């Protein structure tokens, strides 16, 4: 359909250009004695035929370019398009006002060419400024509203809007199961969205021949049943899919963009992919790390070293909440309960790791 529209546009443009310019071209070649040449219908047919030949070469590149632009626009967040369009309108308005002021100058090149140049340059600059400064514009609007007597009311509306965002669950957070407890406490508001392609992935895992995978898949289905029956956020199962994308993670990101929502996960890699695409993420591991007791360097702990570490002479111990402790020279204390001193703490979205050393120093290695 798009190809035919472009071909029809070429014919109309060709016919119009033929009526306007072909008679003048024939006059240059001394064909004025032939009355047929001055017939506008003949000129329109000739112009349309010329553009039809040109369209054979240009139609497909134009179709591909339009489809590429359409795909880019559909992927772009709505606020990017909104503020970019506003900036473009402002730039074109400024270009029109400047061009209107230049009409008094009786110089042909200024009155004819300069308005076109100004429209292109100022339109592009306006779009870029609106697109790049969208977050500052939004922040300025909210700041202006919050300085008035309705500050509390605006804050409540903002919080309500944020709470009603769609929260798309991925496979890992469903299998993990902690989402049920988080939702039951009331800390997770709004609508929990479970895409059909996530349910399909869970079903494939539950039907796996591997016992561990089959157990995880069935656990994920049980967790979804608990979310649907328990008091808490509404669970919405959507059939929206993206057949042009094979990876589930990218489908989740696309769905979050289309629904103006956010992704709930405990997958570190998905967290990074969503950040790169500008999609907000609620990471269950971040929440778990936030509510863990704070451990600071110099604090003493009593742990049991249970195995070797990756590095030479390291030992590994665990806290009750599953936090791993890497003990320097802990290899010599495997199987023993010892007092250690915390040296540093590494905390990321993938979890928390504590580094420590024995309080009483390195033990002698048994012969």
N, C-alpha and C positions, 0 to 999 in steps of 0.2 A: 504494500500500500504506500509506504513512504517513497519507494522508488518511483512509482507512478506519479505521485504528487510532485516530486522534483522534476521529472520529465515534463509534466504539464507546465510547471513554472518556467522551465527553459523555453517552451513554445510560446508562452505569453510574453516573456521578456524579449524573445527574438522577434515576435510580431510587432511589439511596441517599438523596439529599436529600428526595425525595418521601415516602419512608417516615418520615423523621425529622421533617419540618416541616409537610407538607400537612395532616395531621389537626388540628394545632394551629391552622393558619390557618382551617380550616373551622369550628372551634369559635368563633373570634372572630366569625363571621358567623351564628352560631346555626343551624348545619346538623347539630347533634348528633342530631336525631331520625331522620335517615336512616342506617340501619345500613351502607349501602354506603360511606359516607364513612370509616368506621373500618376498612375492609378494607385491609390493607397492600399487597395486590396492586394495588388500584385506585390507591392513592397512588403506588406505584412507577411505574405506567403514566403517570399524569398528570405526575409529575416528569420522567420520561424524555421525554415529548412536549414539555414546555416547553424542556428543554435541547437537544432535537433542533432546535427552531426557532432557538434561539440559535446553535447550531453552524453553521447556514447562513451566518451573518455572520462568525463567528470562526474557522472551520476554515482557510481559506486564509491569513489573516495568521499563524496559529500554524504552519502548514506552512512558510511562507516564513521565519519566524523560526528554526525548527529547522534548516532547510537552511543558513541564513546562519551559525548557530552551528557547525554541522557543518563547513562550509568553513573557518571561522576556526580551529577546533581542529585540522583536518587540516593546515593551513598552519603552525601554531605548532610551533617546535622541541620535541623530546621533553623536554629539560631544563626548558624553561619550564613545560610542563604538569606535570612531576613535582614541581618545587619549589613551584609554585602550589597543587597538590593537597595537598602536605604542610603548607603554611601554612594552607590551609583546614581541614584536619583538626585542627591545633593550635588554631586559633581556635574551632572548634565544641566542642572538648574543654574549653577554658577557659570558654566560655559555659555548658556543661552543669554544670561544677563550681560556678560562681557561682549558677546557678539552683537547684541542689540545696541550697546554703546558704541561699537565700532562702525555702525552703519553710516554715521555722519562723515566718516573719512572716505573721500572720493578716490580711493586707490583700488582698482579691480582685484589685485591679488590678495589684499587684506580683507575685503568684504566677501570674497567668494571662497578662498582657500583657508584662511585663518579660523573661521568658525568650525570647520570640519576638524582641523587639527586640535583646537581647544576641546571639542566634544570628546575626541578619542582620549586625549591625555587626562583631562579632568575627570572623565567618566571612569577611566582605569584607576586613577589615584583615589577617587571616592570609594570605589568598590574595595580596594585594598585596605584603606583606612577603616572602613566599616567592618571588614572581615577580621582584620588583625586586632582591632581595639574593642571587639564585642564584649569581652569580659569586663573591661574597664567601664564601658557604657552601662552594663547591667549593674555593676557595683555602685556606680554613681547614682543611678535611679533609685536603688534600694536605700542607699545612704540618705538621699534627699527625703525619701518617704519616712525613714526611721527617725529623722530629727524633729519631726512635728509631734503634736499631741497624740497622734494615732500610732505611736511607735509600738506600743504593746500589741495593738490589734494587728498591725502589719506583721510583726514577728510571729503571732499565732497563726496567721494565714500562711506565712512561709513555711512554718513547721508542719502545718496540716498538709500543704501541697507536697512537701518532701516525703511525709509519711505515707501518702497515697500513691507514690511512685510504684510502678510495676517492678517487682524483684524476680528476675529470671534465675531459676535454680539449675545448676549444672549437675552432671552425673556424680561427680566426686562428693559434693556436699550432701547429696541425697543418701548415698551409700554410707557416708560418715555417720549420719544419724543425729549429730548434735543439734541440727537445725530444729528438731522437734522440741528439745528443751529450751532453746533460745526463743522459739515462737511462743511456747507456753508461758514464759516469764513476762511477755508483753513488750520486750525490747525490739521486736521485729514487727513493724506495722505495714499496712498497705495490702497489696494483692501479690501472692506468691504464684508465679507463672511457671508451669512445667510444659515445655514444648513436646510435641509428639515425637520428634526425633530423639529426644532424651529418653522418653519411655521406650522407644524402639531399641535404643542402645542398652537400656537396663534389661529388657526382655532377652536380648542376645546374650548378655552376660549371665542371666539366670538360666539360660538353656545351654551354657557352655559345658563341655565334657570335663573341664578342670573343676575339681571339687571346691577349691578356694574361690574361683571366680563365680561358680554357681551359688555359693553361699552369700557372696557379696551382692550379687544381683537380686537374690530373693530378699535379702535384708533391705535393699533399696526400695523394692516394691512394698515391703511392710512399712517402711518409714513414710512413704507417700500415703498409704492408707491411714496411718496415724495422723498425718497432717490434715487429711480431709475430714476425719471424724472428731478431732480434738477442737476445743474452743481456742480460737486464735485467728490469725489472718486467713482470708479466703484463698483457696487454692483454685487456680484457673488453668485448665489444660487447653492449650491452643494447637491448632492444626497448621499454623503458619510455618512454612518451610522455604528453604532457598535451594532449589534443585541445582543451581549453578555452582554451589559450594559443597565440597565433599567433607571437609573437616567439621566436626561437631563444634569445636571451639569457635571457629569463625562464624558458624551459623548462630551461636549464642550472641556473639558480638553484633552481628547484623540485626538480630531480633531485638536486642537492647536498644540499638539506634532507632529502629523503626517504631518501637513502642515508647521511646524517650524514657526508658527505665534504666535499671542497673543490674549487674550480674552478681549473684551470691555464689561463692565458691570457696574451696580450700586448696585449689590447684594453683601452685606457685606460677607455673608457666602460663596458664590462662589469665592469671592476674596481670602478668607482664604484657600479654597480647592485648588485653582490654585497655590497659594504660596507653599503649601505643596508638590505639584507635580512638582514644579520648572517651572511653566508656567508663562510668563510675563503677567501682567494685566494692562489695562487702565481703571481706575475707574472714571466714570463721576462725582461722588460725590467728589472725590479728586480734580478734576479740578474746580468744583464749589467752593469748600472751598478755593482753592488757589487764586481765583480771588475775593473773598469777602473782604470787607474792614477789615483791621487789627484792632482788639480790644485788648487793653492792660489793665491789672489790674490798677485800680485807675481812669480810664476814666469814665466820667459821661454820662448818657444816659437818654432820656425822653421816657418812655414807658407807656403802658396801661395794667394793670394787669387784666386778663380776667377769670381766674379760679384757683382752688386749685391745689397745687402740690402733689406729692406722699408722701412726708415727712410732718411732723407736722408743721403747720403754713406757709408752703411754698406757693408762688403764681407763676403763669405762665404768661409770656408775650411773644410776638413775634415781631421780626423785620420785615421790609417790605419784606425781601428776604426769610422769613420763619424760620429764626434762632430762636430757643427757648431760652428764658431767664428765669432762675429759680431765683426768688426773695426771699431772706430770709425774713421771717415775712411778706411776700406779701399777705397772706390771709386776713390781715386787710385792704388791699387797693384794693380789687377786685372791678372792675368797675371804678376805678379812674386812672387818668394819673398822674404819679409821676416821680420824678427824682431819679435815682438809680446810685450807684457806683459799677463798675465792680470789683469783687474780684478775679475771676479766669476764665480761658477759657479751655474747653475740646474739642479737635478737633481730630476726627478719620475718617476712611473711611465711617463710617455710618452717619456722619454729624458733626455739631458743636453745642456745648451747652455752654451758657454763664451763669455764676453764679454771682449774684449781691445782694446788700442790699440797702434798702431805704437810700437816702442821709440824710434825716432829722431824721433817727432813726425809731424805732418801734412805730406805732400808737396805741392809746388805742382802745380796742375792743368795738364796739358799743353794748349797752344793748338792 
